[in-house]
């Protein structure tokens, strides 16, 4: 039988630190009079498994349920308005979160390090994703962002290595630096052309990004996003991804003409066959590719990247270029 902590009837506020590090209970029975839970109130409760919050609750304080390693289920009341910073940080067994539409204030790092979190539903009226709110949620594969969202702040999705697709709604006009840092399996992203504030290097560390869509074809916007990217590797990835989505930008094409060899070597290095294939299929680059092909193939051979070598050999067979690589380069 599970051990239950009964918060006294009539309680309106649980004071900060009240039950911190308590290991005597697995579940909590809250009274319907409760309106707020203070900072650090249940932080580090090692045996807590389930939290069912009453409809009367309006606010959860900072670090309130952080580092509860066995917490698996969180049921939110329908009148909750605010969730404090780091409120559920490090709750490594929580798999899903369904936030009620009443929530309008979701503070930074609220779910940081929830490494089993596979799905999260955001409130329909949420306007901002704060700093690091989903940082290191490595099990998250996709997320639906609300149409009310206007801002994604620094590090919001940092380290979400399971994230593969992301559609950023047209309502978003601000994305801050590092919002998607280290999302190394993010391969397909849709960026709104309504974006007014672009943090530098938005997709830094997104090594498998191969599809970069825009909500509307807009060369001026694409070129601004490109210029706001300072890392050489990220610029190459953006240029290839956007041109592959049928963007006809002379600025981006000229950049690839200049750095096609570096682009091919980059995609060999980071093992991104999809992007390597895209570059090899750009007809406007064929002459440039033929000039550097042997060097790139030798580079892939030295790196031992068998898949990249296969992609390169397929290009040579398809285009009918010079003789196939010599025996020392055979697969």
Wavefront OBJ file of the C-alpha trace (Angstrom):
o trace
v 0.000 0.000 0.000
v 1.376 3.387 -0.981
v 2.264 5.822 1.774
v 0.270 9.031 1.461
v 1.095 12.439 2.890
v -2.101 14.236 3.905
v -1.719 18.000 3.781
v -4.058 19.372 6.515
v -7.541 20.454 5.446
v -7.939 24.204 5.209
v -4.324 24.769 4.145
v -4.103 27.603 1.623
v -0.330 27.821 1.273
v 2.474 25.306 1.698
v 5.477 27.263 2.915
v 8.908 27.028 1.279
v 11.082 24.030 2.228
v 8.263 22.424 4.279
v 8.726 18.847 3.018
v 12.136 19.100 1.332
v 14.073 15.807 1.279
v 11.263 13.910 3.030
v 11.316 10.228 2.109
v 8.296 8.995 4.046
v 5.611 9.232 1.361
v 4.893 8.137 -2.214
v 1.808 10.235 -2.906
v 0.337 13.500 -1.616
v -3.303 14.286 -0.784
v -3.842 18.024 -1.193
v -6.893 19.844 0.198
v -9.167 21.728 -2.219
v -8.384 24.924 -0.316
v -4.748 24.979 -1.455
v -3.783 28.014 -3.565
v 0.013 28.006 -3.645
v 3.008 25.722 -3.146
v 6.145 27.511 -1.963
v 9.697 27.331 -3.289
v 11.542 24.059 -2.628
v 8.468 22.689 -0.800
v 8.874 19.069 -2.017
v 12.333 19.222 -3.540
v 14.313 15.972 -3.336
v 11.579 13.665 -2.016
v 13.118 10.330 -3.068
v 10.018 8.101 -2.893
v 7.384 10.462 -4.304
v 5.712 8.793 -7.292
v 2.524 10.687 -8.032
v 1.311 14.273 -7.674
v -2.361 15.148 -8.195
v -2.808 18.888 -7.793
v -6.191 20.347 -6.774
v -8.234 22.664 -8.985
v -7.872 25.379 -6.348
v -4.094 25.607 -6.879
v -2.928 28.753 -8.683
v 0.869 28.739 -8.362
v 3.787 26.332 -7.969
v 7.001 27.854 -6.619
v 10.546 27.550 -7.897
v 12.242 24.159 -7.391
v 9.005 22.959 -5.737
v 9.211 19.352 -7.004
v 12.756 19.327 -8.405
v 14.974 16.254 -8.125
v 12.227 13.797 -7.204
v 13.786 10.798 -8.998
v 10.768 8.464 -8.768
v 8.057 10.939 -9.709
v 6.283 9.453 -12.725
v 2.849 11.113 -12.798
v 1.877 14.784 -12.539
v -1.785 15.736 -12.815
v -2.360 19.482 -12.918
v -5.465 21.265 -11.663
v -7.507 23.201 -14.201
v -6.962 26.642 -12.613
v -3.175 26.637 -12.323
v -1.678 29.929 -13.516
v 2.080 29.872 -12.882
v 4.890 27.318 -12.593
v 8.147 28.533 -11.067
v 11.709 28.191 -12.310
v 13.165 24.668 -12.097
v 9.873 23.464 -10.593
v 10.251 19.899 -11.940
v 13.946 19.914 -12.816
v 15.565 16.501 -12.733
v 12.344 14.479 -12.404
v 13.839 11.784 -14.586
v 10.879 9.375 -14.688
v 8.145 11.771 -15.843
v 7.093 10.681 -19.342
v 4.301 13.095 -20.236
v 3.111 16.539 -19.199
v -0.301 18.014 -20.005
v -0.382 21.653 -18.932
v -3.847 23.190 -18.484
v -4.803 26.140 -20.667
v -5.036 28.303 -17.535
v -1.218 28.437 -17.272
v 0.177 31.703 -18.673
v 3.464 31.915 -16.746
v 5.892 29.025 -17.269
v 9.289 29.979 -15.855
v 12.741 29.003 -17.082
v 14.181 25.516 -16.693
v 10.803 24.246 -15.405
v 11.351 20.766 -16.901
v 15.112 20.784 -17.371
v 16.668 17.345 -17.198
v 13.372 15.421 -17.359
v 15.177 12.782 -19.373
v 12.179 10.452 -19.861
v 9.797 13.184 -21.029
v 8.368 12.058 -24.381
v 5.479 14.477 -24.819
v 4.366 17.843 -23.511
v 1.201 19.785 -24.226
v 1.563 23.533 -23.860
v -1.294 25.889 -22.896
v -3.104 27.374 -25.889
v -2.449 30.969 -24.778
v 1.222 30.620 -23.766
v 3.235 33.496 -25.245
v 6.814 32.614 -24.312
v 9.054 29.579 -23.910
v 11.519 30.688 -21.270
v 15.224 29.999 -20.796
v 16.073 26.284 -20.786
v 12.473 25.230 -20.186
v 13.033 21.844 -21.888
v 16.811 21.691 -21.644
v 18.189 18.145 -21.835
v 14.799 16.490 -22.304
v 16.502 13.850 -24.417
v 13.454 11.579 -24.950
v 11.364 14.339 -26.572
v 10.985 13.506 -30.271
v 8.478 16.119 -31.391
v 6.517 18.937 -29.832
v 3.528 20.990 -30.939
v 4.007 24.665 -30.197
v 0.888 26.764 -29.560
v -0.265 29.325 -32.118
v -0.132 32.017 -29.426
v 3.636 31.726 -28.978
v 5.670 34.808 -29.859
v 9.054 34.190 -28.166
v 11.465 31.266 -27.797
v 14.257 32.238 -25.430
v 17.868 31.148 -25.002
v 18.523 27.427 -24.560
v 14.803 26.557 -24.533
v 15.430 23.247 -26.346
v 19.147 22.854 -25.674
v 20.278 19.246 -25.631
v 16.944 17.792 -26.792
v 18.812 15.120 -28.708
v 15.684 13.074 -29.473
v 13.949 15.971 -31.244
v 13.716 15.207 -34.968
v 11.098 17.618 -36.324
v 9.968 21.073 -35.295
v 7.342 23.363 -36.787
v 7.696 26.886 -35.412
v 4.332 28.659 -35.796
v 3.949 31.938 -37.684
v 3.086 33.713 -34.429
v 6.733 33.509 -33.296
v 8.620 36.747 -33.985
v 11.597 36.265 -31.619
v 14.006 33.352 -31.238
v 17.014 33.929 -29.022
v 20.573 32.629 -29.362
v 21.144 28.951 -28.675
v 17.447 28.056 -28.537
v 18.127 24.733 -30.295
v 21.760 24.258 -29.345
v 22.914 20.654 -29.498
v 19.698 19.184 -30.947
v 21.893 16.870 -32.948
v 19.061 14.735 -34.380
v 16.860 17.637 -35.472
v 16.515 17.022 -39.203
v 13.419 18.926 -40.301
v 12.535 22.467 -39.217
v 9.993 25.030 -40.406
v 10.952 28.635 -39.660
v 8.346 31.428 -39.813
v 9.159 34.341 -42.105
v 7.482 36.580 -39.511
v 10.634 36.268 -37.394
v 11.910 39.733 -36.432
v 14.579 38.912 -33.835
v 16.950 36.099 -34.697
v 19.544 35.026 -32.193
v 22.889 34.171 -33.737
v 23.557 30.546 -34.659
v 20.021 29.344 -34.011
v 20.816 25.799 -35.083
v 24.334 25.430 -33.706
v 25.174 21.789 -33.084
v 22.199 20.481 -35.119
v 24.409 18.130 -37.116
v 21.677 16.236 -38.970
v 19.566 19.210 -40.030
v 18.741 18.614 -43.685
v 15.331 20.210 -44.291
v 14.918 23.920 -43.528
v 11.510 25.131 -44.632
v 10.125 28.637 -44.501
v 6.455 29.324 -43.991
v 6.659 31.442 -47.167
v 9.409 31.688 -49.757
v 11.271 34.883 -48.897
v 14.808 35.522 -50.103
v 15.316 38.608 -47.952
v 14.362 36.740 -44.787
v 16.480 33.702 -45.699
v 19.524 35.832 -46.412
v 19.107 37.702 -43.128
v 18.931 34.416 -41.228
v 22.032 33.317 -43.139
v 23.954 36.522 -42.328
v 23.004 36.292 -38.646
v 24.749 32.930 -38.501
v 28.415 33.286 -37.666
v 29.666 29.690 -37.461
v 30.993 28.505 -40.797
v 29.503 25.020 -40.383
v 26.050 26.400 -39.582
v 26.142 28.756 -42.591
v 26.859 25.837 -44.900
v 24.032 23.815 -43.385
v 21.538 26.676 -43.695
v 22.500 27.404 -47.282
v 22.132 23.781 -48.376
v 18.928 23.210 -46.409
v 17.141 26.285 -47.744
v 18.221 25.870 -51.373
v 17.095 22.238 -51.198
v 13.672 23.590 -50.214
v 13.542 25.423 -53.573
v 14.792 28.798 -52.381
v 16.359 30.570 -55.361
v 18.840 32.888 -53.635
v 21.891 34.118 -55.535
v 23.561 35.007 -52.216
v 23.313 31.464 -50.864
v 24.220 29.895 -54.192
v 27.326 32.057 -54.524
v 28.368 31.028 -51.013
v 28.116 27.355 -51.953
v 30.045 27.956 -55.186
v 32.845 29.372 -53.057
v 32.816 26.679 -50.375
v 31.491 23.539 -52.043
v 34.582 21.483 -51.159
v 34.367 22.528 -47.507
v 30.644 21.714 -47.498
v 31.225 18.204 -48.832
v 33.997 17.564 -46.301
v 31.831 18.913 -43.472
v 29.023 16.480 -44.243
v 31.544 13.649 -44.403
v 32.883 14.719 -41.005
v 29.503 14.923 -39.263
v 28.189 11.814 -41.041
v 25.238 13.653 -42.609
v 24.542 11.624 -45.742
v 21.300 13.484 -46.477
v 23.071 16.825 -46.790
v 25.937 15.297 -48.757
v 23.395 13.897 -51.201
v 21.648 17.282 -51.498
v 24.876 19.110 -52.380
v 25.756 16.498 -54.993
v 22.326 16.964 -56.587
v 22.592 20.734 -57.045
v 23.034 21.075 -60.809
v 24.476 24.589 -60.453
v 27.401 23.076 -58.516
v 28.280 20.169 -60.798
v 31.380 21.742 -62.339
v 32.670 22.788 -58.904
v 32.006 19.304 -57.522
v 33.855 17.624 -60.379
v 36.923 19.786 -59.671
v 37.130 18.721 -56.028
v 35.573 15.241 -56.234
v 38.765 13.186 -56.001
v 40.015 15.149 -53.007
v 36.690 14.760 -51.176
v 36.514 11.039 -51.956
v 40.060 10.541 -50.659
v 39.071 12.476 -47.541
v 36.035 10.231 -46.962
v 38.281 7.212 -47.440
v 40.778 8.437 -44.833
v 37.921 9.065 -42.430
v 36.617 5.539 -43.001
v 33.142 6.889 -43.800
v 31.740 4.052 -45.892
v 28.292 5.596 -46.332
v 29.746 8.874 -47.598
v 31.935 6.969 -50.062
v 28.870 5.134 -51.367
v 27.012 8.437 -51.878
v 30.004 9.910 -53.688
v 30.454 6.857 -55.924
v 26.767 6.937 -56.807
v 27.198 10.567 -57.896
v 30.139 9.624 -60.116
v 28.199 6.762 -61.685
v 25.140 8.934 -62.212
v 26.905 11.927 -63.763
v 29.237 9.884 -65.928
v 32.281 11.858 -64.852
v 35.916 10.721 -64.961
v 36.836 7.113 -64.303
v 35.724 5.533 -61.021
v 38.124 5.815 -58.073
v 41.109 3.482 -58.070
v 41.080 0.164 -56.216
v 42.489 1.564 -52.982
v 39.249 3.508 -52.562
v 36.898 0.611 -53.262
v 34.187 -0.135 -50.666
l 1 2 3 4 5 6 7 8 9 10 11 12 13 14 15 16 17 18 19 20 21 22 23 24 25 26 27 28 29 30 31 32 33 34 35 36 37 38 39 40 41 42 43 44 45 46 47 48 49 50 51 52 53 54 55 56 57 58 59 60 61 62 63 64 65 66 67 68 69 70 71 72 73 74 75 76 77 78 79 80 81 82 83 84 85 86 87 88 89 90 91 92 93 94 95 96 97 98 99 100 101 102 103 104 105 106 107 108 109 110 111 112 113 114 115 116 117 118 119 120 121 122 123 124 125 126 127 128 129 130 131 132 133 134 135 136 137 138 139 140 141 142 143 144 145 146 147 148 149 150 151 152 153 154 155 156 157 158 159 160 161 162 163 164 165 166 167 168 169 170 171 172 173 174 175 176 177 178 179 180 181 182 183 184 185 186 187 188 189 190 191 192 193 194 195 196 197 198 199 200 201 202 203 204 205 206 207 208 209 210 211 212 213 214 215 216 217 218 219 220 221 222 223 224 225 226 227 228 229 230 231 232 233 234 235 236 237 238 239 240 241 242 243 244 245 246 247 248 249 250 251 252 253 254 255 256 257 258 259 260 261 262 263 264 265 266 267 268 269 270 271 272 273 274 275 276 277 278 279 280 281 282 283 284 285 286 287 288 289 290 291 292 293 294 295 296 297 298 299 300 301 302 303 304 305 306 307 308 309 310 311 312 313 314 315 316 317 318 319 320 321 322 323 324 325 326 327 328 329 330 331
